Amino acid sequence: MALLVSQSDPSSTLQLSQRAPLLLSTATPASHFFPLTLLEKPETPATWTDYERLFQACLRAGDDKSAHLCLERLTTRFGASDSRVMGLRGMYQEAIATSTEDLERVLRSYEKILRADPMNVPILKRRIAIKKSLARPQEAISALVEFLESNATDAEAWCEVADLYHSQGMNAQALFSIEEALLIAPNAWNLHARMGELEYSSVAAGTESAQATQKLLADAVRRFSRSIELCDGYLRGYYGLKIASHRLLENLDTSTSSTLSDIPPRNVISQLHDLAVKKLEHIIDTRSTQIVHSDSARAELIAAQELLDRSR
């Protein structure tokens, strides 16, 4: 049962979930009570990774019955006390919750588990997720900060707390969090682009001085440039480079002079802007002719086309 699905693409998730009844009716996991591997193809780690992916796809598609069947098979294989299975069961309970009271009940169960096992990472992460679901961003931030104190190399957690900080208008803390993630994954082009987006949004807030604005825009240009250096053809990176370089050029035009030594020369910024426009046009022309696009990829192409249309 080899399953390939993008976690962020709703269409592929739906397609996989629709196959769940057939997959679950034909796939029989090994039992603890009889050596079925003597008669059947031995299980592999990928087998159970596939069950987990199928479980998550079914939850996202609203197929609670198939999701529960996946969960039961994982529980039979690894045991109800396995921390990862506990996290998946919590995810299932959150998904079938129909009220705030139900979510509060699940949260209390997490707190009970953590009192017995404070280092249960899957449950720690579910507790953070449920606080976000309950619209308690400050509590979620506190829970993430607590989590990161003992799991400082979790880049995903740093990115999550960065998004929460940003949602609360705490851009300085968000930038710091992405910097921490980049220390863990320095070649992650999406993190460089995210850093550029946060720097650009700090300028868009309109609360920075002229000098700070120039520095933030120059840093954003560098971050977006680095993202596309690491991943040529990265639409999000070129999109960010286009808007950041354009904004920096406008800022330099209205400023009497720049006192910052680390601002790139105007001609360099202009060349980067032109490069971004050219690359965006090429990406749109190339990918628009392809037959299959995920929903997110299609949305990115539309946004890029609208950006270019506004610039003409």
C-alpha positions in Angstrom: 0.0 0.0 0.0 2.3 2.8 -1.3 0.6 6.1 -0.8 1.8 9.5 -2.2 -0.2 12.5 -1.1 0.6 16.2 -0.5 -0.4 17.2 3.0 -1.2 20.7 1.8 -3.2 19.8 -1.3 -6.9 19.3 -0.7 -7.5 17.6 -4.1 -4.9 14.9 -3.6 -6.1 14.4 0.0 -9.7 13.9 -1.2 -8.6 11.5 -3.9 -6.7 9.4 -1.4 -9.5 9.4 1.2 -11.9 8.2 -1.5 -9.7 5.1 -2.0 -9.7 4.4 1.7 -12.5 1.8 1.8 -10.9 -0.2 -0.9 -7.4 0.0 0.6 -8.6 -0.9 4.0 -10.7 -3.8 2.7 -7.7 -5.4 0.9 -4.8 -4.5 3.3 -4.5 -6.7 6.4 -1.9 -5.7 8.9 0.2 -8.4 10.6 -1.2 -9.7 13.9 0.6 -10.0 17.2 -1.0 -13.4 17.8 0.0 -15.3 14.7 3.1 -15.1 12.4 1.3 -14.1 9.3 4.5 -12.8 7.8 5.3 -16.5 7.1 2.3 -16.5 4.7 2.2 -12.9 3.5 4.6 -10.2 2.4 6.4 -8.9 5.5 5.4 -5.5 6.8 7.8 -2.5 6.5 8.0 0.8 8.3 6.5 2.3 5.1 3.4 0.2 5.7 2.5 2.0 8.9 3.6 5.4 7.5 1.0 4.8 4.8 -1.6 4.0 7.4 -0.9 7.2 9.2 -1.1 9.2 6.0 -4.4 7.5 5.1 -5.7 8.3 8.6 -4.9 12.0 8.2 -6.3 12.2 4.7 -9.6 10.6 5.9 -9.8 13.0 8.8 -9.3 16.0 6.5 -11.9 14.7 4.1 -14.4 14.0 6.9 -14.4 10.2 6.5 -14.3 9.5 10.3 -15.2 5.8 9.8 -12.2 5.0 7.7 -10.0 7.2 9.9 -11.1 5.2 12.9 -10.3 1.9 11.2 -6.8 3.1 10.4 -6.4 4.2 14.0 -7.5 0.8 15.3 -5.0 -1.0 13.0 -2.2 1.3 14.2 -3.3 0.7 17.8 -3.4 -3.1 17.3 0.1 -3.0 15.9 1.9 -0.6 18.3 -0.3 -0.5 21.4 -2.6 2.1 22.9 0.3 3.4 25.1 2.6 4.2 22.2 3.1 8.0 22.3 2.6 8.4 18.5 -0.7 6.4 18.6 -1.8 8.5 21.6 -1.2 11.6 19.5 -3.2 10.2 16.5 -6.1 9.2 18.8 -6.1 12.7 20.2 -6.2 14.1 16.7 -9.2 11.8 16.0 -11.0 13.0 19.1 -10.4 16.6 18.1 -11.8 15.9 14.6 -15.0 14.4 15.8 -15.6 17.0 18.5 -18.9 18.9 17.9 -18.6 21.6 20.5 -16.2 23.7 22.5 -17.0 21.5 25.5 -15.9 18.4 23.6 -12.6 20.1 22.8 -12.1 21.2 26.4 -12.7 17.6 27.4 -9.9 16.4 25.0 -7.6 19.2 26.3 -8.2 17.9 29.9 -7.3 14.4 28.8 -4.0 15.8 27.3 -3.2 17.5 30.6 -3.8 14.3 32.4 -1.5 12.4 30.1 1.2 15.0 30.5 1.1 14.9 34.2 2.1 11.3 34.0 4.5 11.8 31.1 5.6 15.4 30.7 7.9 14.5 27.7 5.2 12.9 25.5 6.0 14.9 22.4 2.9 14.0 20.3 0.6 15.0 23.1 2.5 18.2 23.7 2.0 19.1 20.1 -1.7 18.1 20.2 -2.1 20.4 23.2 -0.7 23.2 21.2 -3.0 22.5 18.3 -6.1 22.3 20.4 -5.3 25.6 22.1 -5.1 27.1 18.6 -8.4 25.5 17.7 -10.0 27.1 20.8 -8.7 30.5 19.6 -6.3 30.9 22.5 -3.2 32.2 20.7 -1.4 33.5 23.8 -1.9 30.1 25.5 -0.7 28.4 22.4 2.4 30.6 22.3 3.2 29.8 25.9 2.8 26.1 25.3 5.1 26.3 22.3 7.7 28.3 24.2 7.6 25.6 26.9 7.9 22.9 24.3 10.9 24.6 22.6 12.7 24.8 25.9 13.2 21.1 25.8 13.0 20.6 22.0 15.0 23.5 20.7 15.9 21.7 17.4 12.3 21.3 16.3 12.3 23.6 13.2 8.6 23.0 12.6 7.8 24.2 16.1 9.8 27.4 15.6 7.9 28.1 12.4 4.6 27.5 14.2 5.4 29.9 17.0 6.6 32.4 14.4 3.2 32.3 12.7 1.4 32.7 16.0 3.6 35.7 17.0 2.9 37.2 13.5 -0.8 36.8 14.0 -0.6 38.8 17.2 1.4 41.6 15.6 4.7 40.5 17.3 6.9 40.7 14.3 10.2 41.0 16.1 9.5 37.7 18.0 8.3 36.1 14.7 11.6 37.1 13.0 13.6 35.7 15.8 11.7 32.4 15.7 12.3 32.0 11.9 16.0 32.8 12.5 16.1 29.9 15.0 14.5 27.6 12.5 17.1 28.7 9.9 19.9 27.7 12.3 18.5 24.2 12.2 17.7 24.1 8.5 20.0 26.7 6.8 19.2 25.6 3.3 15.5 25.5 3.6 14.5 27.9 0.8 10.9 28.2 2.1 12.2 29.5 5.4 14.3 32.2 3.7 11.2 33.3 1.8 9.2 33.3 5.0 11.8 35.5 6.6 11.6 37.9 3.7 7.8 37.9 4.0 8.0 38.8 7.7 10.5 41.6 7.0 8.3 42.9 4.2 5.2 42.8 6.4 7.0 44.8 9.1 7.5 47.5 6.6 3.8 47.3 5.4 2.7 47.9 9.0 4.0 51.5 8.6 5.5 51.8 12.1 9.2 51.8 11.2 11.5 54.8 10.7 12.8 55.6 7.2 16.2 54.1 8.0 14.7 50.9 9.5 12.3 50.6 6.5 15.2 50.6 4.1 17.1 48.0 6.1 14.1 45.7 6.4 13.4 46.0 2.6 17.1 45.3 1.8 17.1 42.3 4.1 13.9 41.0 2.5 15.4 41.3 -0.9 18.4 39.3 0.3 16.2 36.6 1.8 14.1 36.2 -1.3 17.2 36.2 -3.4 18.7 33.4 -1.2 15.4 31.4 -1.5 15.6 31.3 -5.3 19.3 30.7 -5.2 18.6 27.5 -3.3 15.5 26.6 -5.4 15.5 27.9 -8.9 11.9 28.2 -10.2 10.5 28.9 -6.7 7.5 31.0 -7.5 7.0 32.3 -4.0 10.6 33.5 -3.9 10.3 35.4 -7.2 7.0 36.9 -6.1 8.6 38.2 -2.9 11.6 39.4 -4.7 9.5 41.4 -7.1 7.4 43.2 -4.5 10.3 43.8 -2.1 12.7 45.2 -4.7 9.9 47.4 -6.2 9.1 48.8 -2.7 12.8 49.4 -2.0 13.3 51.2 -5.3 10.3 53.4 -4.5 11.8 54.1 -1.0 15.2 55.0 -2.5 13.5 57.4 -5.0 11.7 59.3 -2.2 14.6 59.3 0.2 17.2 62.1 0.0 20.0 59.6 0.7 20.6 56.3 2.4 23.0 56.4 5.3 23.1 52.6 5.5 26.2 51.0 4.0 24.5 47.6 3.5 21.8 48.8 1.1 22.6 47.4 -2.3 23.3 49.8 -5.2 20.1 51.0 -7.0 21.2 49.4 -10.2 21.6 46.0 -8.5 18.1 46.3 -7.0 16.7 47.2 -10.4 18.3 44.2 -12.0 16.9 41.9 -9.4 13.5 43.4 -9.9 13.7 42.9 -13.7 14.9 39.3 -13.1 12.0 38.6 -10.8 9.5 39.9 -13.4 11.1 37.9 -16.2 11.2 34.7 -14.2 7.6 35.1 -13.0 6.5 35.5 -16.6 8.4 32.4 -17.6 7.0 30.3 -14.7 3.4 31.4 -15.5 3.8 30.7 -19.2 5.4 27.3 -18.5 3.1 26.0 -15.8 -0.1 27.4 -17.2 0.2 24.9 -20.1 0.4 21.9 -17.8 -2.7 19.8 -17.4 -2.6 19.1 -13.7 -2.2 21.6 -10.9 -2.9 21.4 -7.2 -5.3 24.0 -5.9 -2.4 25.7 -4.1 -0.2 25.8 -7.2 -3.1 27.2 -9.2 -3.7 29.9 -6.6 -0.1 30.9 -6.7 -0.1 31.2 -10.5 -3.2 33.4 -10.3 -1.7 35.6 -7.7 1.6 36.0 -9.7 -0.4 36.9 -12.8 -2.4 39.5 -10.9 0.8 41.0 -9.5 2.3 41.3 -13.0 -1.0 42.8 -14.4 -0.9 45.5 -11.7 2.7 46.4 -12.6 1.9 47.0 -16.2 
